[in-house]
Every structure is written in structure tokens, then in C-alpha cells.
Amino acid sequence: MNNEGSTILVTGAAGTVGSEVVRQLSAKGQIGIRAAARSANNPTFKDLKSVEIVELDYNKPETLATAFKDVNKLFLLTPFQSDMLDLTSNLVNAAKKSGVKYIIKQSVMGVDAEPGITPGRLHRQAEKIIEKSGIPFSFLRPNFFMQNFVNFYSSMIKSQGALYAPAGDGKVSFVDVRDIAAVAVQALINDNQHKGKSYNITGPEVLSYGQAAEILSRELGKEIKYVNIPDEDARKEMKDMGMDDWSANSMIELFDITRKGYASDISSVVEELTGRKPISFSQFVKDYAQAFR
Ligand SMILES: NC(=O)c1ccc[n+]([C@@H]2O[C@H](COP(=O)([O-])OP(=O)(O)OC[C@H]3O[C@@H](n4cnc5c(N)ncnc54)[C@H](OP(=O)(O)O)[C@@H]3O)[C@@H](O)[C@H]2O)c1
């Protein structure tokens, strides 16, 4: 392994992608892993002895200075929210100050689409902040996560045996976040091979939400129905869950491009960088079956 001894700071480390990046770096025996969470007492990595947990709030300069001390490489992940560019600037400025030599940014597939939609446009603007910083970078641009089915749909799947979404029959090359993390880890460890590159990251197949529901039914041994709902019903449901208008509108834009088939490209990046095929949706359901029961 090259670059031994360098400190890698993983932001968003208690989240869906970041936690996998930390676990996989640790499993590879990488030393100097610093996992940033808003609370230093976050229990996510309590069993991983090689991981240092640091408190980091992107809006609190005093936590930025401590978290970035002696950091050489940065996995940069911000939540998707309306102030995402401010959060990105705060992180990139801290990276510049502390002499970070490489940034991997978690972005999104479709950032280069014209005219595009809010999530893609915002992530592209965030990528440009990094490009302007002069720090070498790689951009990871994944499609919709398979883990969205756990994080957003598992309670309706469990309680109603149904998957409600305004996705029509549009097909999506869903990707397992474990594959995104595997690509991130390859790039963090072998950064010289990946500097300046952008990677679309997808799963191995395209599936409509109806086909995803069929696979869920087969793997879980009970019927899960897909119900295509109007945008307005989805918007109401998201607002009832506490989502703000800006975020709900962005989600509706994502479902619109999904219905139109713009989320269906397949990339070979996972296999090229890891030497193995990406995880299929049925394998994902097998591995996460408990979350749906
Ligand atoms: N979901 C998808 O299908 C999809 C597809 C492509 C790209 N993306 C992109 O992926 C990113 C989301 O990744 P994810 O699902 O792994 O996120 P996530 O699970 O929601 O985790 C986000 C993490 O960000 C941390 N965070 C939030 N605000 C913070 C702040 N002010 N300071 C420090 N940390 C903060 C949280 O830390 P704490 O836990 O400590 O609070 C949390 O762990 C977004 O940029 C999204 O656009 C998502």
C-alpha cells in the first residue's frame, strides 16, 4: 500500500456512504483514518480500533481547524441541502489552510446534463469550488443508492407491503453504497492513478421501481407492491416527514428525470477499479433483509 502514514479525513463519516468508506479503509489495514461526525461520541465506529473519531461541524470554524490538522487526503461529503455550496467552501478553505494534497468529492451522476436539475447543478458548482482551489481531486458521481430503499422506504415496505414513489416505469441503475465506498477507497489509497478523474458509479443492471418491488417480493418471500403516485402526493408525504420545500422540490425533479429514463446509464467503473462486478439489487436485498422485515 502506498502513502502509508498519511492522515485521511472522512467527512460525513457517520452517514450512509461515509461509514462504509471508513469501514473499508479500516478493513484494508489503512492507518491514519480520521472519521468526522458532528458528535465525537458518535457510536458508529466504536468497534474499529484503528479509527480516530473527531468532532466536525462544517459551520463551526473551531471544529474545522482541529479536524483538518495533519490531514493529507480528504473524502468530502456534504448533505444535499440548499446551503451545500457554503458547506463545501468551508471544507475546501480548511483543506487549503492545512495543506491537503487530494480531495475526493461525493457528487452525483448527471452533473454535466444540460439544462440539468437542481441536484446536478449544485453538485457541479461544488465540484468547481474544488477545481478552483488548485488541490488535486477526483469526483465520484453515483446514481441513486440501493440503500435509499432502507433509509426512505423500509418503513412502508414493512408496514404496508408497498413501495410508493412517483417514478413511473422509469429505469434506474441503482448502486450499492458499498460499491461507491470501494471505489473511494481505491482512489484514496492509489490517488496518483485517479487525480483529475470523474467517475460515474452505477450498479450492474437497470430496474424500474416495479421490477425492484418484484425482487424485494422474491427475496423477502412476501408480496411488495409498487404504487406509482402523483408528484403532489409524494410532495405531501415528504413534507409530512419534515422535509423543507426546497428539498422536496429537488426530490420531485429527481423523480421527473427518472420517469423520463435519464437515470438509466450503466458504467463499468466499479469493475474497472475494484476488479469485481458491482453488487446486484437482489444481493443487496439479501444482505439487508432484516431492515425490510
Ligand atoms: N441518496 C442518493 O441516492 C444519492 C445519490 C447520489 C448522490 N447522493 C449525494 O450523497 C450525499 C449524501 O450522502 P449520504 O447518503 O451518505 O448522507 P447521509 O447518510 O445523509 O449523511 C450525511 C452526513 O453528513 C453529516 N453532516 C450533515 N450536516 C453536517 C454539518 N453541518 N457538519 C458536519 N457534518 C454534517 C451528518 O453527520 P452526523 O451524522 O454526525 O450528524 C451525516 O452523517 C449528498 O451529497 C447527496 O446529494 C445521494
The ligand as an SDF file (V2000), in Angstrom:
LIG
                    3D

 48 52  0  0  0  0  0  0  0  0999 V2000
  -29.1840    9.1360   -1.8620 N   0  0  0  0  0  0  0  0  0  0  0  0
  -28.8350    9.0110   -3.1160 C   0  0  0  0  0  0  0  0  0  0  0  0
  -29.4130    8.2160   -3.8740 O   0  0  0  0  0  0  0  0  0  0  0  0
  -27.6940    9.8330   -3.6640 C   0  0  0  0  0  0  0  0  0  0  0  0
  -27.2380    9.5580   -4.9510 C   0  0  0  0  0  0  0  0  0  0  0  0
  -26.1450   10.2840   -5.4470 C   0  0  0  0  0  0  0  0  0  0  0  0
  -25.5270   11.2440   -4.6590 C   0  0  0  0  0  0  0  0  0  0  0  0
  -26.0190   11.4950   -3.4040 N   0  0  0  0  0  0  0  0  0  0  0  0
  -25.3270   12.5290   -2.5910 C   0  0  0  0  0  0  0  0  0  0  0  0
  -24.7260   11.8800   -1.4760 O   0  0  0  0  0  0  0  0  0  0  0  0
  -24.6890   12.7910   -0.3730 C   0  0  0  0  0  0  0  0  0  0  0  0
  -25.3970   12.1560    0.8030 C   0  0  0  0  0  0  0  0  0  0  0  0
  -24.6510   11.0410    1.2270 O   0  0  0  0  0  0  0  0  0  0  0  0
  -25.1780   10.0920    2.4160 P   0  0  0  0  0  0  0  0  0  0  0  0
  -26.4680    9.4910    1.9940 O   0  0  0  0  0  0  0  0  0  0  0  0
  -24.0620    9.2180    2.8090 O   0  0  0  0  0  0  0  0  0  0  0  0
  -25.5050   11.1720    3.5100 O   0  0  0  0  0  0  0  0  0  0  0  0
  -26.1880   10.9320    4.9410 P   0  0  0  0  0  0  0  0  0  0  0  0
  -26.3110    9.4890    5.2480 O   0  0  0  0  0  0  0  0  0  0  0  0
  -27.3880   11.8060    4.9830 O   0  0  0  0  0  0  0  0  0  0  0  0
  -25.0780   11.5080    5.8910 O   0  0  0  0  0  0  0  0  0  0  0  0
  -24.7170   12.8620    5.8440 C   0  0  0  0  0  0  0  0  0  0  0  0
  -23.6940   13.0930    6.9230 C   0  0  0  0  0  0  0  0  0  0  0  0
  -23.3570   14.4770    6.8570 O   0  0  0  0  0  0  0  0  0  0  0  0
  -23.1290   14.9110    8.1820 C   0  0  0  0  0  0  0  0  0  0  0  0
  -23.4660   16.3290    8.2880 N   0  0  0  0  0  0  0  0  0  0  0  0
  -24.6360   16.9280    7.9980 C   0  0  0  0  0  0  0  0  0  0  0  0
  -24.5350   18.2560    8.2370 N   0  0  0  0  0  0  0  0  0  0  0  0
  -23.2820   18.4690    8.7200 C   0  0  0  0  0  0  0  0  0  0  0  0
  -22.5700   19.6160    9.1630 C   0  0  0  0  0  0  0  0  0  0  0  0
  -23.1180   20.8470    9.1810 N   0  0  0  0  0  0  0  0  0  0  0  0
  -21.3170   19.4620    9.6100 N   0  0  0  0  0  0  0  0  0  0  0  0
  -20.7370   18.2300    9.6340 C   0  0  0  0  0  0  0  0  0  0  0  0
  -21.3460   17.1100    9.2130 N   0  0  0  0  0  0  0  0  0  0  0  0
  -22.6110   17.2380    8.7600 C   0  0  0  0  0  0  0  0  0  0  0  0
  -24.0130   14.0820    9.0960 C   0  0  0  0  0  0  0  0  0  0  0  0
  -23.2270   13.8900   10.2360 O   0  0  0  0  0  0  0  0  0  0  0  0
  -23.8050   13.4300   11.6670 P   0  0  0  0  0  0  0  0  0  0  0  0
  -24.3180   12.0290   11.4370 O   0  0  0  0  0  0  0  0  0  0  0  0
  -22.6460   13.4410   12.5630 O   0  0  0  0  0  0  0  0  0  0  0  0
  -24.8920   14.3740   12.0070 O   0  0  0  0  0  0  0  0  0  0  0  0
  -24.2330   12.7850    8.2980 C   0  0  0  0  0  0  0  0  0  0  0  0
  -23.5170   11.7010    8.8420 O   0  0  0  0  0  0  0  0  0  0  0  0
  -25.4000   14.0640   -0.8260 C   0  0  0  0  0  0  0  0  0  0  0  0
  -24.4350   14.9850   -1.2390 O   0  0  0  0  0  0  0  0  0  0  0  0
  -26.2550   13.5720   -1.9790 C   0  0  0  0  0  0  0  0  0  0  0  0
  -26.5720   14.5960   -2.9070 O   0  0  0  0  0  0  0  0  0  0  0  0
  -27.0660   10.8050   -2.8830 C   0  0  0  0  0  0  0  0  0  0  0  0
  1  2  1  0
  2  3  2  0
  2  4  1  0
  4  5  1  0
  4 48  2  0
  5  6  2  0
  6  7  1  0
  7  8  2  0
  8  9  1  0
  8 48  1  0
  9 10  1  0
  9 46  1  0
 10 11  1  0
 11 12  1  0
 11 44  1  0
 12 13  1  0
 13 14  1  0
 14 15  2  0
 14 16  1  0
 14 17  1  0
 17 18  1  0
 18 19  2  0
 18 20  1  0
 18 21  1  0
 21 22  1  0
 22 23  1  0
 23 24  1  0
 23 42  1  0
 24 25  1  0
 25 26  1  0
 25 36  1  0
 26 27  1  0
 26 35  1  0
 27 28  2  0
 28 29  1  0
 29 30  1  0
 29 35  2  0
 30 31  1  0
 30 32  2  0
 32 33  1  0
 33 34  2  0
 34 35  1  0
 36 37  1  0
 36 42  1  0
 37 38  1  0
 38 39  2  0
 38 40  1  0
 38 41  1  0
 42 43  1  0
 44 45  1  0
 44 46  1  0
 46 47  1  0
M  CHG  2   8   1  16  -1
M  END
$$$$
